[in-house]
Amino acid sequence: MTQPQPHVPTAREQKFLESVEEARYEREIISGLGPFFNEKAPEDMLSFYSKDEVTSLKVLKATDRDVETRMPVKITRHYYDLARTSAAIQRIVKASPDETMDLAGSEDPGHQMDYSPVEGLLHKYEMGLMYVVSTCSAHCRFCYREELIARKQIKRQDGTIAKKGLALIPEIIPYIKQHNAAVAKNGGVHPESGREKLRGLERVDSLSLDPHKWLFQPFECGCVLVRDRALLRAAFRVTADYLREVHRESAEVNLADHGLQLTRGFRALKLWLSIKTFGMAAFRAAVSRGFALAEIAERELRTKPGWEILSRAQMGTVCFRFGAEDAVQTRIVDAMLREGYAFLTSTKLKGAICLRLCTINPRTTDAEMIETVKRLDNCARQCSQ
């Protein structure tokens, strides 16, 4: 019986094999928090956790809230590079004391079934976890997928009990097409991208807001929204005998019954005209634009040494500081005001003076925001000398 002979590549196969480069991928995995605690991680990665974050995680070691005893903490070079300029990915891959605050679990974490456009469609953070592996965050500690696969019967917010739905392809495709079309039409940002940040707001009984900010109105235009109009009327309505004729028509809207003033100007007219002229879609797009601008500012700040983000970009605002001296932050504000290119203010956060950008002008371009951060960085370095 003849022995099988090894394969001998043809000339064509050999030529192809010789053209293949041996490119070994180095994952460079950092396991645990120890390398960050003991400053043994690669030098350029040490700043991934701020000093305050390291301290807050160290305090939990050997306690009942020790992060590492509850969930593995790992990060690769690849995900460090992605997360370095992305607050959203940082939220996924970085360990946080918040993860150990509520360990009871939730049958529907974040009320995903209520807010998912197609029930069973995986949350964006869970999609990220599929790639990150071995890393978790407060968003997904109690995994939706586990109960989905187990087909567990759970109680929903409306009181009904049923298994979690499994999204089917025929249901997902129309949603994806509709979503992508809305993003393309709105310049790359979904017009309702900020809706999730206000999740739960629809359940409040009353809400006050200032239309002169995100509804872009002049001053003197406040707004109160109430679920039960009767309660508002009961709080302000005056039923004196000499006002009998005023109240005989119960269906008539009398603005004196809804506030302290008996007479007042038509302040809401400008808001009504704006909505009628531009439509609510234009306002949604403008608000979403403000969110995106704040994220651009944070991304640019993270690429420049010396800056610390004290509050991530959220709802059109980002807070940060340069160095550790409070006086420097004040000098930076004054220098930027003198220059006149962009306006920012200072505030106090976590006991420290910091700078604050509120990016609510939808006409601001990406290039203008990048230039603002560049000028801000120059001012900071001059003011810290």
Secondary structure, DSSP 8 states (H G I E B T S, - for coil): ----------HHHHHHHHH----------EESSHHHHTT-S-GGGGGGS-HHHHHHHHHTTTSTT-HHHHS--EE-HHHHHHHTT-HHHHHHHS--GGGGT--S--SSGGGHHHH-SSTT---HHHHHHHHH-S---TTTSS-HHHHHHHT-EEE-TTS-EEE-----HHHHHHHHHHHHHHHHHTTTS-TTTTGGGGTTGGG-SEEEE-TTSTT---SS--EEEES-HHHHHHHH----GGGTGGGS-TTS--GGGGSS-SS---TTHHHHHHHHHH-HHHHHHHHHHHHHHHHHHHHHHHTSTTEEEEEEEETTEEEEEESS-HHHHHHHHHHHHHH-S---EEEEETTEEEEEEE---TT--HHHHHHHHHHHHHHHHHHT-
